[in-house]
Every structure is written in structure tokens, then in C-alpha cells.
Amino acid sequence: MAILGIGGVQLGPVKNTAELPPPDAAMAAEWLGVSRVIPVHYPPGDSAPEDLRRELAARGSRVELVTLEFGETWTQKDSLSATSRQRVRHIA
């Protein structure tokens, strides 16, 4: 599991450039050898999560993208088999 910043925050005329663009985030997820990625630090309505999903698919990656809405949480259930894993979502 990796939590990757993919968006950057626009604060006036300055944009935080410490985040990864979606192609770099896809590469990082593969290098890290994770099975899931939760993207963070993108503004609501931004295309960055979908861009990352497309980039992972284009690379033939098996990394699952888990996107969360504001206030949503996600719990990974490791005790389930790979075919039975399910997301448990709780809206705060």
C-alpha cells in the first residue's frame, strides 16, 4: 500500500511541485512493489486520479487505485483471500 501525492496545491501564484504527476506516480507504485495506491493532494474535480488510473492501465500494471472522497476512509482486510477482498468504506 502506498499513499502518493499526485496533485499539488495551488496557493496563489505558487504551486507545490513536490507532488508526482500521474505518469511518475504510476512508475513509483511499480518501483515500490505495492498492490494498491491511494492518491492524495489533488483538488476536488481534478482529473489526476483518473489520469493515474489510465496510466496504470496503459502500463499493464496490476496496482489497484483506491480513490477516496473527502471524509471517506478505507480499511484493507488482509485476512480475506485475494478473490474475496473487499473495501470497507465508512463515511465520516
Buried (B, 14 or more C-beta within 10 A) or exposed (E): EBEBBBBBEEEEEEEEEEBBBBBBBBBBBBEEEBEBBBBBBBEEEBEBBEBBBBBBEEBEBEBBBBBBEEEEEBEBEEEEEEEEBEEEEEEE
